[in-house]
Amino acid sequence: MNNELIPTIIGIILGTLITITLITYPASPSEILTIRHLNEQEIENQIHQLVNQERTTNNIKPLTRNPTIDQIAKKHSLTMHETGVFEHANQTFYGENIVQVPVFPNVQGCDKPTWNNEEMANCMFTLWKHSRGHYDNIIHYGYTETGIGVKCHLFTCHATQNFKDKDTI
């Protein structure tokens, strides 16, 4: 088992989309088993906390979670996984962040593995923070509500964060 190879990623930011390139990296059986312990709801909550910490640091009011927008974001993350199409689908909201992150020992741009909920959330947030368009959504003073949806499968997690201002239906 120690000779098994699993992919790890090099994060590449292209325009407003964050995508990945795979390379191989040896992993132990215990590392592979920890992948199954990711909790999507915990990752979503941690992303929300990280985004609001960043907004507070910049003297911007925190975003309120909206359960309806959460469902829309979750559906989009699931659709990206099921179709293999990684793209924005923002039809209702003013801002949308999406990311695809593998669950592996070394994610470039995050400088950590993504084996657990906190590491995955931190990685997703870090990739958004270092992408101008995504970061602009995070610190946009007009946004008041957000929805976050994460969908994880064996080796990949997809996340969508939608942003809404007070006037958007």
LINFENHU-V939814 format. One record per residue. N is the residue number from 1. RES is the residue in one letter. SS is DSSP state (H for helix, E for strand, - for the rest). PHI is phi in whole degrees, -180 to 180 (NA if undefined). OMEGA is omega in whole degrees, -180 to 180 (999 if undefined). Layout:
# LINFENHU-V939814
n;res;ss;phi;omega
N;RES;SS;PHI;OMEGA
N;RES;SS;PHI;OMEGA
This chain:
# LINFENHU-V939814
n;res;ss;phi;omega
1;M;-;NA;-180
2;N;-;-64;179
3;N;-;-87;178
4;E;-;-66;176
5;L;E;-117;172
6;I;E;-126;-178
7;P;E;-72;168
8;T;E;-131;-172
9;I;E;-121;166
10;I;E;-118;-179
11;G;E;-75;179
12;I;E;-129;178
13;I;E;-102;180
14;L;E;-121;-179
15;G;-;59;179
16;T;-;-101;178
17;L;E;-103;175
18;I;E;-107;-179
19;T;E;-132;-175
20;I;E;-136;170
21;T;E;-123;-175
22;L;E;-98;169
23;I;E;-132;-178
24;T;E;-99;-180
25;Y;E;-155;-180
26;P;E;-70;178
27;A;-;-136;179
28;S;-;-83;177
29;P;H;-58;180
30;S;H;-66;177
31;E;H;-66;180
32;I;H;-64;-179
33;L;H;-67;-178
34;T;H;-67;179
35;I;H;-57;-175
36;R;H;-72;-176
37;H;H;-97;178
38;L;-;-73;-180
39;N;-;-113;-175
40;E;H;-59;-179
41;Q;H;-65;176
42;E;H;-65;178
43;I;H;-62;178
44;E;H;-59;-180
45;N;H;-63;180
46;Q;H;-70;175
47;I;H;-61;179
48;H;H;-59;179
49;Q;H;-63;-180
50;L;H;-64;179
51;V;H;-63;-179
52;N;H;-69;173
53;Q;H;-63;179
54;E;H;-65;178
55;R;H;-63;-180
56;T;H;-63;177
57;T;H;-59;-180
58;N;-;-98;179
59;N;-;58;178
60;I;-;-119;-178
61;K;-;-60;178
62;P;-;-64;177
63;L;-;-87;175
64;T;E;-93;175
65;R;E;-73;177
66;N;-;-116;-176
67;P;H;-59;178
68;T;H;-67;179
69;I;H;-70;174
70;D;H;-56;-179
71;Q;H;-63;179
72;I;H;-65;179
73;A;H;-64;180
74;K;H;-62;180
75;K;H;-62;180
76;H;H;-67;178
77;S;H;-63;178
78;L;H;-65;179
79;T;H;-61;178
80;M;H;-60;179
81;H;H;-66;-174
82;E;H;-67;-177
83;T;H;-93;-175
84;G;-;75;179
85;V;-;-100;-178
86;F;-;-105;-178
87;E;-;-156;176
88;H;-;-71;177
89;A;-;-133;-176
90;N;-;-67;179
91;Q;-;-115;-174
92;T;-;-117;-171
93;F;-;-105;-180
94;Y;-;-79;-178
95;G;E;-133;178
96;E;E;-148;173
97;N;E;-112;174
98;I;E;-131;178
99;V;E;-154;175
100;Q;E;-128;-176
101;V;E;-130;176
102;P;E;-75;179
103;V;-;-97;-173
104;F;-;-146;-173
105;P;-;-71;-176
106;N;-;-146;179
107;V;E;-109;-180
108;Q;E;-63;-176
109;G;-;98;178
110;C;-;-113;178
111;D;-;60;179
112;K;E;-150;171
113;P;-;-74;179
114;T;-;-121;-176
115;W;-;-76;-176
116;N;-;-125;-174
117;N;H;-59;-178
118;E;H;-64;179
119;E;H;-64;179
120;M;H;-65;179
121;A;H;-61;179
122;N;H;-61;180
123;C;H;-64;-180
124;M;H;-59;180
125;F;H;-62;-180
126;T;H;-61;179
127;L;H;-63;177
128;W;H;-66;-178
129;K;H;-63;-178
130;H;-;-94;175
131;S;-;-119;-170
132;R;H;-52;-178
133;G;H;-64;179
134;H;H;-67;180
135;Y;H;-65;177
136;D;H;-57;176
137;N;H;-64;-178
138;I;H;-61;-175
139;I;H;-104;179
140;H;-;-65;-174
141;Y;-;-68;-178
142;G;-;-80;-180
143;Y;E;-77;-178
144;T;E;-120;-178
145;E;E;-131;179
146;T;E;-145;171
147;G;E;-134;-177
148;I;E;-129;177
149;G;E;-134;179
150;V;E;-119;174
151;K;E;-130;-180
152;C;E;-112;174
153;H;-;-127;-170
154;L;-;-47;-175
155;F;-;-120;-176
156;T;E;-146;170
157;C;E;-121;173
158;H;E;-111;176
159;A;E;-136;174
160;T;E;-130;172
161;Q;E;-127;177
162;N;E;-103;-178
163;F;E;-122;-178
164;K;E;-136;172
165;D;E;-95;-174
166;K;-;-67;-177
167;D;-;-97;-179
168;T;-;-75;179
169;I;-;-73;999
